Amino acid sequence: MDTSIEHDVDLAPLSTLGVAARAAHFCAADSAASIREALAWADSNRHPVLIVGGCSNIVFASDYAGLVLKPSIAGREKVGETPAHHLVRVGAGENWHETVAWTLAQGWPGLENLALIPGNVGAAPVQNIGAYGLELTDCFDSLEAIDRDTGETRTLTRADCRFGYRDSIFKHPAGSRLIVLSVTFALPKRWSAHAGYRDVSEELAARSVTSPSPQDIFDAVVAVRQRKLPDPAVLGNVGSFFKNPIVSAAAHAQLQGLHPALVSYPQADGRFKLAAGWLIDQAGWKGRALGRARVHPNQALVLTNTGGASGSEILALAQAIQADVRQRFGVVLEPEPIIIGPALPT
Ligand SMILES: Cc1cc2nc3c(=O)[nH]c(=O)nc-3n(C[C@H](O)[C@H](O)[C@H](O)COP(=O)(O)OP(=O)(O)OC[C@H]3O[C@@H](n4cnc5c(N)ncnc54)[C@H](O)[C@@H]3O)c2cc1C
């Protein structure tokens, strides 16, 4: 069991954005017992606690004065099955992409569309990660979490987690005190490909794959992502900086009248999801920089740290984009990452 607490820790190398920030205290806890011990230490010293995984969805716009606690619980195993699914439990500290690759190697496909998303397994349900036509909720069975209010371990089902678009109970007051220890996936015994998303289908066609295997989808997704998204090891970023806004049918019709090329996707409830990247691109921000923060030249949704940018510089760029898109389109862009420090208006 490891509960060693480090002090005055540099967070830049622990995060994908790489902006300068320090944690007053830091602990990588490798078991439920060590997480409880670290929480008790923080409580007795009256320190606030921030739970992190790979810090690939966090913008540190200031130092963190409390304890940054990283659940580093390892382990992957099949724990059961139903007539339709393999049930596979994975520790919160396991790397996401390596876990996707491992499930394929075991012959339990289902997660391949989510390949190469940075971060750890414990954060995947928080964000209900999604890409290329699949979301975590599609392959989710349950999870175990420590409730910081009671100290007890709870099991949460899919319904308990209240998954939504990049949303879950963990982002709301009812779940914000839960720390994910492990996630159990329900991986289908009768697999079928999710290859309808255009980038993936074009990549498969370019590879002359007509009847894709899970490995074909995995390889296609990895290739598309490597081509389209900046590698955080080379250029600091947190992936998509804004959520795709969802607007009413009436607002959509009005916008489409003004902008016939508007990119949008009808939703089951009659509303429309707009492509935030298209809005930002149309507003002329693709490739533009403010100080050392820059909109990626190939992907308008990604804000990058070109070297030495502060979290505040990244937020200043985000705010300028928000204001401009709001003025031009009347649409509010909501940030996707968690922001530590001054909040952006939503
Ligand atoms: C290049 C790039 C591409 C990306 N592409 C995608 C994509 O395609 N789809 C997508 O959905 N996301 C994407 N992301 C965002 C990010 O990778 C995901 O949100 C990921 O799940 C974050 O994992 P993490 O371990 O880094 O979490 P962190 O950034 O460390 O934390 C994220 C949130 O989860 C909470 N958290 C972390 N661990 C736990 C835990 N054990 N218990 C409770 N709460 C916890 C944190 O408090 C925080 O609120 C991308 C990011 C980058 C940099």
The ligand as an ORCA input file, in Angstrom:
! r2SCAN-3c Opt
* xyz 0 1
  C      -5.471     14.644    -27.396
  C      -6.719     14.402    -26.603
  C      -7.805     13.778    -27.186
  C      -8.983     13.541    -26.461
  N     -10.005     12.908    -27.082
  C     -11.136     12.660    -26.413
  C     -12.226     11.986    -27.057
  O     -12.138     11.606    -28.223
  N     -13.356     11.781    -26.335
  C     -13.466     12.171    -25.033
  O     -14.529     11.932    -24.444
  N     -12.449     12.787    -24.401
  C     -11.290     13.045    -25.053
  N     -10.269     13.690    -24.430
  C     -10.425     14.146    -23.025
  C      -9.829     13.170    -21.971
  O      -8.880     12.331    -22.535
  C     -10.910     12.318    -21.310
  O     -11.865     13.142    -20.673
  C     -10.322     11.343    -20.264
  O     -11.306     10.450    -19.807
  C      -9.717     12.053    -19.056
  O      -9.007     11.083    -18.317
  P      -7.925     11.492    -17.231
  O      -7.514     10.258    -16.515
  O      -6.838     12.272    -17.852
  O      -8.803     12.397    -16.271
  P      -8.473     13.839    -15.580
  O      -8.289     14.851    -16.675
  O      -7.334     13.641    -14.640
  O      -9.794     14.098    -14.799
  C     -10.986     14.391    -15.493
  C     -12.138     14.493    -14.479
  O     -12.376     13.221    -13.897
  C     -12.251     13.291    -12.462
  N     -11.640     12.002    -12.061
  C     -10.490     11.469    -12.520
  N     -10.302     10.250    -11.964
  C     -11.347     10.026    -11.134
  C     -11.735      8.964    -10.261
  N     -10.987      7.844    -10.132
  N     -12.875      9.091     -9.547
  C     -13.665     10.202     -9.648
  N     -13.341     11.244    -10.446
  C     -12.204     11.151    -11.191
  C     -11.386     14.502    -12.190
  O     -11.643     15.035    -10.918
  C     -11.846     15.435    -13.307
  O     -13.065     16.039    -12.931
  C      -9.079     13.936    -25.113
  C      -7.970     14.575    -24.504
  C      -6.814     14.811    -25.241
  C      -5.629     15.463    -24.583
*
